[in-house]
Amino acid sequence: MNSDSKPYAKKALGQHFLKDRKAIETIAAAVSEGANAVEIGPGPGAITELLLERVAKLTVIEKDNRFAEQWQQRAEEKQNLAVVHGDVLDVLEKAVTQSAADWVVGNLPYNISGPLTARLAALELSGGMVLMYQKEVADRIVSGPGSRVYGSLSVMVRHHYEPRRLLVLPPGAFAPPPKVHSAVITLTPHHRRPPCDIRALEVTLREGFRHRRKTIFNNFKGKLKLVDWMELVIDPDSRPETLPYAKWAAIAHRLYPDGLGIRQGLGEW
């Protein structure tokens, strides 16, 4: 994308533009050639231009008026580019559905990475995702049971995907440099049929991790009895961070055997 002036990052939008060429190429190369992809927050387009040469169709979601206008102009000459101008939390699902996306790529804004990941985890994509986070958040997502940072997002992403760390990037890889390290993770679909409804899982996790120091029995006191824990083959004295995805899914199914027909609020992640 050509521009007469260098774009500046807006702090309110959590913008930090990736400039490390090797990282940019590695992220783009993780997406299958000829696929349909959605990119969240393309900004000035470091990753976007490579994706446009790689995928069959690229839909970019951009909230910043400056970049949305520039990408709309670019779309007039690139037939495989579509632009959605809006807040990703409002338009994500519709954009993915309408574009028949196989992949989602994004340098996610730090200030909405939690709720946005919960939305992303609910999507069933044939290809997968390549997502950049503040390293602390990425560590939470890829961590396993028993880890100090294992939590709700660690479980949510495993409903449809297997998470893996792809890259760790220092502040200097961005302009302006953030105060923390960043990390890129991949979410690869495992194609196993989930044993519970993801909305039920979401609500269950929010309640189960609300008090991490309490036992799982106390966190669900009044909703699940000792006999339930016995039938679920879960030690009621377990702490939330020790339970793997399969156990959380079993709890969710026990609490909501028919699932949840309406979308629940995302709450705090």
SEZA-751561 format. One line per 4 residues: number of its first residue (from 0); their letters; for each residue x negated, y negated, z of N, C-alpha, C. Coordinates in steps of 0.001 Angstrom, whole numbers, plus 500000, padded with zeros to 6 digits. Atoms other than C-alpha are relative to their C-alpha. Layout:
NUM) a) X,Y,Z,X,Y,Z,X,Y,Z | ...
***
This chain:
0) mnsd) 499159,501186,500000,500000,500000,500000,499122,498763,500000 | 500769,501232,500091,498651,496642,498996,500613,498938,500888 | 499516,501068,499128,498888,493742,501407,498982,498892,500021 | 500918,501125,500010,497437,490279,501383,499362,499763,501351
4) skpy) 500537,500199,498661,496904,490291,505116,500028,501304,500767 | 500103,498792,499209,495934,492920,507608,501165,500061,500984 | 498861,499931,499097,498979,494148,509533,499546,500051,501456 | 500302,499941,498583,498963,493615,513266,500995,500920,500690
8) akka) 499150,499066,499266,500345,496108,515745,500867,499259,501002 | 499078,500584,499040,503382,495209,517805,500018,500839,501268 | 500062,499299,498728,502947,496146,521446,501363,500530,500412 | 498645,499610,499608,506717,496288,521974,500451,501291,499321
12) lgqh) 499657,498783,500724,506928,499102,519405,498993,501119,500249 | 500997,498976,499677,503969,501005,520862,499108,500352,498832 | 500744,499723,501222,502024,500675,517616,498487,500036,500205 | 501457,499876,500090,498433,501875,517212,499743,500710,498679
16) flkd) 500148,499470,501351,497378,502468,513615,498745,500865,499882 | 501106,499063,500178,495220,505490,512869,499115,499546,498840 | 500928,500413,501058,492088,504592,510897,498912,501032,499728 | 501022,498963,500171,489885,507693,511281,500336,500844,498771
20) rkai) 499693,499360,501283,489687,509083,507736,500083,501522,500106 | 499985,498540,499871,488888,512670,508715,501281,500465,500675 | 498770,499638,499296,491819,512773,511129,501208,499852,499077 | 498905,500242,500942,494147,511307,508490,500107,501149,499006
24) etia) 500008,498917,500983,493105,513974,505973,500416,501328,500632 | 499654,498756,499309,493440,516778,508540,501504,500082,500259 | 498557,500033,499741,496980,515717,509464,500780,500255,498719 | 499289,499824,501271,498112,515468,505843,499851,501429,499484
28) aavs) 500259,498653,500507,496514,518807,504975,500760,501075,500754 | 499244,499026,499207,498519,520541,507730,501401,500216,499462 | 498666,499909,500594,501714,519955,505728,499918,500777,498694 | 500012,499166,501203,502530,522488,503020,500208,499170,498736
32) egan) 499843,500682,501286,502132,521289,499442,501359,500335,499399 | 498728,499781,500667,505380,520847,497568,501212,500038,500909 | 498892,499968,499044,507492,520640,500731,500731,498667,500026 | 499315,501247,499692,510027,518024,501769,499624,499609,501426
36) avei) 500478,500416,498687,508798,515960,504705,500631,498684,500429 | 499593,501266,499390,509918,513205,507053,498823,499489,500805 | 501047,500607,499177,507338,510820,508484,500619,498939,500902 | 499496,500956,499019,508144,508891,511660,498974,498874,500162
40) gpgp) 500860,501154,499785,506704,505385,511822,498776,499959,499113 | 501158,500003,500901,504478,505217,508725,499095,498790,500168 | 500828,501192,499839,503294,501700,509547,499374,499587,498684 | 500662,500424,501239,500717,500523,506991,499725,501137,499028
44) gait) 500006,498904,500962,500615,504016,505485,498742,500812,499832 | 501239,499222,500119,497277,505684,506210,500291,501463,499667 | 499635,498599,500243,498885,509144,506341,500987,500087,498839 | 498904,499987,500971,501817,508257,504102,499513,500159,498565
48) elll) 500472,499947,501389,499841,507726,500911,499481,501386,499629 | 500463,498637,500266,498207,511145,501211,501174,500962,499892 | 498824,499134,500042,501557,512781,501917,500759,499842,498684 | 499286,500244,501251,503094,511166,498849,499402,500777,498830
52) erva) 500669,499233,501058,500524,512942,496689,500100,501498,500237 | 500029,498592,499601,501073,516242,498511,501386,500659,499989 | 498683,499398,499818,504801,516757,499092,500920,499699,498824 | 499033,500225,501070,507785,516994,496768,500823,498749,500269
56) kltv) 499209,501163,499624,509785,514409,498674,499600,499562,501400 | 500359,500549,498690,508863,512125,501562,501020,498936,500393 | 499095,500997,499423,511355,510237,503706,499312,499383,501199 | 500648,500669,498872,509861,507648,506041,501055,499273,500833
60) iekd) 499120,500700,499062,511631,506323,509126,499196,498873,500624 | 500756,501155,499533,510474,502819,509976,500926,498981,500666 | 499215,500993,499261,511854,500440,512614,499508,498582,499738 | 500612,501312,500186,509454,497552,512002,500442,499403,498662
64) nrfa) 499473,500634,501213,511063,495165,509500,498923,499775,498943 | 501092,500284,500943,507686,494297,507955,499690,501215,499132 | 500393,498798,500729,506781,497843,507019,501173,500622,499253 | 498823,499455,500686,510326,498913,506147,500173,499322,498640
68) eqwq) 499862,500746,501257,510468,496185,503502,498914,500397,499005 | 501103,499622,500884,507053,497107,502102,500206,501405,499425 | 499785,498638,500491,507964,500816,501882,501187,500069,499053 | 498880,500055,500936,511271,499975,500207,499534,499520,498627
72) qrae) 500578,500461,501263,509275,498099,497561,499182,501113,499345 | 500822,498889,500513,506908,501061,497219,500889,501088,499403 | 499090,498950,500471,509882,503394,496754,500536,499715,498599 | 499547,500345,501343,510818,501517,493581,499093,500571,498922
76) ekqn) 500954,499433,500972,507695,502943,491916,499647,501453,500293 | 500264,498597,499649,507436,506279,493755,501331,500713,500173 | 498687,499358,500000,510428,508455,492958,500161,501036,501102 | 499892,498990,498945,509591,510992,495671,499984,499384,501397
80) lavv) 499995,500696,498714,509754,508350,498429,501381,499419,500293 | 498757,500601,499528,512865,507424,500425,499718,499332,501335 | 500246,500786,498791,513058,504900,503251,501265,499908,500842 | 498918,500199,499040,515259,504902,506347,499540,498915,500963
84) hgdv) 500366,501138,499158,515131,501562,508136,500840,500057,501270 | 499249,499916,498763,516091,502060,511768,499191,500610,501125 | 500609,499401,498815,515290,503356,515235,500059,501513,499855 | 500061,498552,500207,514159,506973,515010,500932,500757,500943
88) ldvl) 499101,499325,499067,516225,507887,518084,501449,499975,499507 | 498644,500100,500534,519330,506827,516172,500168,500737,498675 | 499850,499519,501384,518586,508169,512694,499290,501319,499709 | 500836,498825,500263,516314,511218,513103,500777,501164,499406
92) ekav) 499278,498806,500444,518840,514039,512770,500604,499825,498617 | 499384,500256,501300,520651,512439,509832,498952,499974,498896 | 501064,500091,501008,517394,511697,508002,499457,501380,499653 | 500510,498643,500238,516156,515268,508425,500998,500821,499205
96) tqsa) 498969,499231,500690,519461,516752,507287,500157,499559,498546 | 499764,500512,501353,519963,514489,504262,498812,500230,499070 | 501193,499796,500836,516388,514956,503053,499627,501470,499852 | 500320,498565,500007,516443,518747,503582,498531,500223,500357
100) adwv) 501415,499981,499617,513131,518332,505388,499537,501369,500478 | 500671,498799,499505,510801,521283,505912,499031,499645,501129 | 501029,500455,499062,508301,519233,507939,500357,498629,500566 | 499975,501342,499415,508209,516264,510305,498575,499652,500413
104) vgnl) 501336,500488,499672,505017,514233,510686,500157,498657,500700 | 499884,501310,499397,504444,511297,512969,498955,499685,501047 | 500790,500567,498913,502190,509151,515105,501029,499370,500922 | 498828,500385,499228,504833,508886,517803,499720,498830,500940
108) pyni) 500171,501116,499057,505293,505647,519744,499917,500522,501428 | 500197,499495,498652,503996,506227,523262,501209,499753,500902 | 498943,500389,499073,506958,504470,524849,501291,500801,499855 | 498806,499163,500136,509579,506913,523513,499642,501461,499724
112) sgpl) 500451,498658,500381,507535,510105,523130,500774,501111,500715 | 499258,498972,499266,509489,512002,525828,501355,500289,499389 | 498681,499744,500585,513060,511557,524586,499942,500374,498526 | 500118,499660,501414,511915,511732,520968,499597,501463,499823
116) tarl) 500406,498597,500087,510220,515098,521550,501172,500922,500298 | 498819,499194,499705,513418,516446,523094,500902,500091,498772 | 499214,499990,501231,515227,515457,519875,499327,500882,498941 | 500734,499219,500992,512520,516976,517697,500076,501494,500294
120) aale) 499979,498582,499616,512552,520232,519647,501293,500689,499596 | 498706,499424,500367,516210,520724,518718,500122,500278,498508 | 499944,499797,501445,515479,520645,514986,499456,501372,499625 | 500497,498719,500500,515080,523939,513150,499429,499778,498599
124) lsgg) 500667,500259,501269,512525,523349,510403,499290,501253,499509 | 500659,498821,500565,511150,525987,508051,498487,499865,499983 | 501444,500222,500051,507710,524375,507897,499386,499752,501359 | 500523,500314,498674,507034,522753,511267,499800,498506,500170
128) mvlm) 500250,501402,499684,505747,519512,512703,498521,499769,500276 | 501350,500460,499667,502480,517613,512988,500184,498660,500697 | 499623,501153,499184,502791,515091,515802,498827,499498,500828 | 501067,500611,499207,500428,512664,517489,500584,499350,501253
132) yqke) 499558,500496,498706,500762,511752,521159,498835,499406,500779 | 500972,500267,498945,498972,510182,524038,499548,501364,500512 | 500530,498678,499660,496704,513059,525111,500693,500611,501210 | 499344,499497,498795,498386,513356,528484,501332,500665,499666
136) vadr) 498716,499429,500411,501746,514003,526822,499779,501271,499183 | 500318,498812,500800,500239,516433,524301,499596,501162,500901 | 500414,498956,499064,498651,518356,527185,501208,500644,500670 | 498782,499472,499396,502074,518716,528791,500722,500930,499039
140) ivsg) 499229,499241,500972,503643,519995,525608,499371,501362,499711 | 500652,498735,500362,501043,522680,524816,499674,500874,501200 | 500367,499238,498808,500502,523795,528428,500937,501181,500220 | 499214,498809,499703,501717,527192,529649,500398,500074,501458
144) pgsr) 499546,499844,498617,503392,528403,532854,498830,500084,500976 | 501042,499996,498984,501333,527835,535982,499088,498797,499919 | 500813,501197,500135,499629,524734,534634,500600,498870,500828 | 499544,501126,499185,499835,521625,536776,500887,499058,499202
148) vygs) 499243,500946,500820,501272,519659,533834,501143,500660,499224 | 498910,499278,500659,503695,522331,532587,501343,499474,500498 | 498716,500553,499584,507228,520966,532549,501075,500183,498953 | 498826,499868,500866,510493,520411,530682,499646,500028,498516
152) lsvm) 500345,500055,501424,508939,519453,527342,499225,501237,499568 | 500753,498781,500306,506596,522462,527499,500953,501126,499642 | 499009,498946,500227,509654,524706,527625,500858,499686,498778 | 499103,500382,501089,511868,522763,525199,499428,500307,498626
156) vrhh) 500571,499815,501340,509452,522930,522268,499897,501473,499623 | 500137,498572,500266,509200,526708,522622,501327,500662,499624 | 498709,499449,500414,512889,527139,521806,499946,500453,498547 | 500132,499656,501422,512056,527138,518083,498548,500088,499526
160) yepr) 501364,500173,500504,508284,526582,517926,498921,500530,500939 | 501207,499712,499231,504824,527582,519058,499100,498765,499894 | 500833,501208,500054,502781,524484,520016,498511,500334,500032 | 501459,499811,500002,499045,524203,519332,499324,498652,499806
164) rllv) 500752,501241,500151,496530,521388,519700,499157,500068,498729 | 500754,500055,501247,495015,520358,516364,498784,499099,500113 | 501072,500988,499914,492895,517284,517160,500096,499230,501309 | 500050,500977,498916,491806,515088,520056,499246,498789,499468
168) lppg) 500563,501205,500584,491063,511487,519120,499694,498950,501057 | 500351,501063,499050,489242,508741,521038,500720,498708,499644 | 499344,501279,500280,490646,505209,521307,499493,499322,498738 | 500591,500655,501154,488249,504032,518592,500513,500486,498661
172) afap) 499433,499494,501250,490121,506109,516004,501191,499171,499541 | 498804,500792,500284,492899,503499,516094,499687,498510,499996 | 500065,501458,499965,493415,499814,515494,501408,499481,500324 | 501001,500224,498955,493984,498351,517955,499803,501277,500813
176) ppkv) 500232,498788,499212,492403,500986,520213,500890,500037,501237 | 499226,499874,498770,494760,502257,522923,499066,500177,501191 | 500815,499845,498801,493559,502587,526493,499751,501464,500341 | 500098,498571,499707,493816,506375,526378,499612,500778,498746
180) hsav) 500246,499096,501119,492774,509302,524208,501350,500473,499446 | 498809,499469,500651,495293,510729,521753,499729,501429,499556 | 500147,498632,500486,495937,514241,520505,501077,500291,498973 | 499056,499559,501023,497601,515796,517473,500319,501464,500271
184) itlt) 499600,498606,499813,499616,518970,517924,500822,500455,498803 | 499117,499420,501006,501342,521307,515504,501065,500821,500709 | 498917,499141,499540,504692,522949,516137,500354,500925,498838 | 499773,499014,501051,504978,526148,514102,501209,500851,500348
188) phhr) 498802,499212,499684,508386,527883,513889,499668,501471,500226 | 500262,498581,499712,508354,531330,515490,501083,500908,499409 | 498937,499275,500696,511594,532384,513731,500644,501104,500844 | 499274,499082,499117,512879,534258,516775,501344,499372,500356
192) rppc) 498686,500537,499669,516562,533911,517542,500018,499564,501460 | 499975,500481,498618,516885,531725,520661,501081,500702,500815 | 499032,499277,499173,518632,533499,523552,501032,499109,500681 | 499036,500903,499383,520567,530386,524604,500180,498770,499128
196) dira) 499744,501259,500677,522025,527136,523349,498985,498960,500469 | 501047,500950,499604,519399,524367,523284,500555,498864,500860 | 499425,501031,499126,521778,521834,524849,500104,500528,501430 | 499939,499383,498675,522311,524240,527729,498606,500059,500616
200) levt) 501381,499959,499521,518547,524665,527995,499552,498625,500470 | 500390,501374,499674,518049,520901,528027,500541,499574,501366 | 499361,500369,498738,520516,520366,530885,499414,500816,501152 | 500562,499117,498975,519121,523347,532811,498602,499536,500406
204) lreg) 501363,500444,499709,515546,522084,532536,499990,498697,500786 | 499951,501281,499299,516467,518605,533658,500305,500205,501481 | 499646,499728,498608,518047,520014,536792,498912,500819,500700 | 500981,499117,499388,515426,522684,537379,498687,499336,500333
208) frhr) 501265,500692,499749,512469,520296,537183,500183,498685,500752 | 499756,501265,499304,514115,517449,539073,499184,499920,501288 | 500788,499943,498765,512388,518543,542283,498974,501121,499849 | 501017,498989,500318,509186,520326,541302,499493,500741,501228
212) rkti) 500540,499360,498796,508180,521071,544895,500979,500972,500641 | 499004,499076,499453,511416,522885,545669,499963,501326,499248 | 499911,498710,500666,511978,526545,544891,501115,499954,498963 | 498973,499942,501027,514067,527484,541903,501362,500280,500624
216) fnnf) 498745,499701,499297,516711,528805,544308,500638,498718,500526 | 499474,501242,499445,517074,525437,546027,500426,499011,498920 | 499640,500921,501072,517147,523525,542741,501361,500327,499379 | 498705,499600,500553,520213,525525,541655,500958,500487,501080
220) kgkl) 499145,499611,498875,521789,525948,545069,501431,499541,499736 | 498597,500313,500261,525554,526081,544755,500442,500383,498606 | 499668,499604,501369,525375,527133,541112,499624,501452,499719 | 500439,498622,500169,523465,530407,541255,499782,500630,501367
224) klvd) 500124,499289,498729,523586,532967,544046,498813,500962,499951 | 501143,499082,499917,520953,535405,545224,500170,501170,499032 | 499765,498879,500910,522602,538180,543196,499684,499607,498556 | 500343,500462,501347,522167,536048,540060,498510,500090,499749
228) wmel) 501454,499964,500147,518437,535751,540633,499506,501444,499900 | 500377,498586,500070,518207,539502,541205,500287,500560,498610 | 499638,499498,501319,520021,540224,537946,499140,499375,498899 | 500874,500667,500961,517846,537715,536117,498542,500448,500124
232) vidp) 501365,499539,499686,514737,539392,537583,499071,498791,500141 | 500783,501199,499700,513466,536032,538835,499908,499855,501515 | 500208,500214,498572,511956,535516,542270,500605,498646,500367 | 499363,501277,499648,514209,532852,543863,499076,499022,500703
236) dsrp) 500973,500880,499353,511180,531492,545696,498990,499418,499020 | 500904,500528,501027,509451,530683,542392,500128,498485,499898 | 499977,501436,500293,508487,527095,541603,500317,499816,498506 | 499614,500217,501399,509794,525584,538356,498858,500178,498999
240) etlp) 501113,499987,500955,506340,525300,536757,499402,501386,499774 | 500530,498644,500188,505719,529056,537050,500824,500839,499030 | 499099,499202,500831,508602,530194,534852,499752,499773,498512 | 500186,500138,501448,507994,530888,531134,501318,499686,499302
244) yakw) 498808,500354,500782,510408,529907,528385,501105,501040,500146 | 498972,498952,499994,512203,533286,528419,500834,499971,501271 | 499265,500049,498732,513155,532904,532080,500912,498771,500053 | 499158,501197,500021,514408,529350,531611,501198,500204,499076
248) aaia) 498910,499724,500924,516473,530497,528639,501038,500917,500645 | 499086,499089,499310,517952,533288,530759,500850,499254,501037 | 499261,500814,499024,518908,530790,533485,501060,499162,499283 | 499069,500838,500757,520503,528487,530901,501191,500812,499501
252) hrly) 498920,499148,500494,522515,531355,529444,500914,500437,501137 | 499186,499611,498843,523674,532407,532906,500907,498837,500444 | 499229,501177,499594,524802,528866,533724,501037,499604,498947 | 499133,500447,501097,526326,528151,530295,500084,501100,498938
256) pdgl) 499962,498861,500936,527138,531491,528601,500615,499663,498647 | 499373,500390,501259,529235,529747,525948,499317,498788,499367 | 500718,501156,500518,526708,526966,525391,500690,498706,500366 | 499404,501315,499795,527529,523276,525375,500402,499461,498637
260) girq) 499488,500383,501303,529711,522129,522534,499699,498572,499603 | 500290,501395,500308,528834,518443,522814,498589,499686,500427 | 501373,500384,499670,525460,516766,522904,499960,499309,501351 | 500162,500619,498695,524365,515901,526420,499004,498854,499893
264) glge) 500977,501080,499965,522485,512706,527268,498621,500546,500269 | 501362,499486,499863,518739,513138,527095,499408,499733,501368 | 500541,500278,498669,518129,511583,530492,498548,499593,499944 | 501408,500381,499916,514557,511040,531609,499121,501202,499678
268) w) 500961,498939,500335,511765,513097,530043,498603,499484,500236
***
